[in-house]
């Protein structure tokens, strides 16, 4: 690495053009999921990261979606636009704005109002007016949730918008943050990501996650420049390597814990490592299984508790495994262990939090308020950390 590289030179506002050097499917044939492992080269960037940080990636919208919007507008793509929120020094072609500057999803009431004012066809006008009635508030919310901008343009062709009018209703395309799945002690010039690729359908139209499919489908490994930046996080290992570490990470939530274990092994940390991992099926969805089982066999992992929800009639989750191992879990926590959770904020993280509270109350012989205070103190001491999304 050149000594003249300024590590502060690259940031969210000035991302580094990285190269994806590996893209492999982690799920086995027959899985209902598509989870991929990506290796991103930082060579020549001067960027540094630590286990627990995230990588910000700027994706691009699919060209097929951009072309369809341009077709609905009757535009060539060369028309100059100045999207207000981008604060650009000069206008840019609308195709460029729609490709990598603006989100094609997330229409709001405002676009419906604009279309209602511009529609010339009676039936379209009436349908739009109906959506804007005060009593149709909830109907409008679920209507918009199932649609992207292209759907609205297709459904109301008589409401002719100029490219500028359309982009004025759009939000900025934001970078996506992914928990880093590697340790700089092993990979100083490379970052690994564990990404669940998003594909689904709404309003009879195939949808995709912008950034996950950009990485999976549209980036050519080794050649396509991918704008990235390191997002430094509060989430991290204890400075004291003698401390025990408990990690709960189902699905792609396992990413930072792969980094944590790599880091602890590389630094010779003497504290024990305990991983809770869950997904749908052991046979197809055990991400990095070979690594976890090897570390367990080598004694690098003290414990590995798995929960594969669909492998039996009654669904089993990581929080159930925590409750089953309540006495041991309490013994680790009482002995100074750090407790980490990564993954889905809506359900899993809440369920894990409840399970932790129950374990502490039951095993520590505390009433619920005292257990809640205990957890509060763990958080204060940075012994309970969450990376949830």
Buried (B, 14 or more C-beta within 10 A) or exposed (E): EEEEEEEEEBEBEEBBEBBBEBBEBBBEEEBEBBBBBBBBBBEBBBBEBBBBBBBBBBBBBBEEBBEBBBEBBEBEBEBEBBBEEBEEEEEBBBBBBBBBBBBBBBBEEEBBBBBBEBBEEEEBBEBBEEBBEEEEEEEBEEBBEEBBBBBBBBBBEEBBBBBBBBBBBBBEBEBBBBBBBBBBBBBEBBBBBBBBBBEEEEBEBEBBBBBBBBBBEBBEEEEBEBBBBBBEBEBBBBEEBEBBBBBBBBBBBBBBBBBBBBBBBEEEBEBBBBBBBBBBBBEBBBBBBEBBEEBBEEEBBBBBBBBBBBBEEEEBBBBBBBBEBBEBBBEBBEEBBBBBBBBBEEEBBEBBBEBBBBBBBBBEEBEEEEBBEBBEEBEEEEBBBBBBB
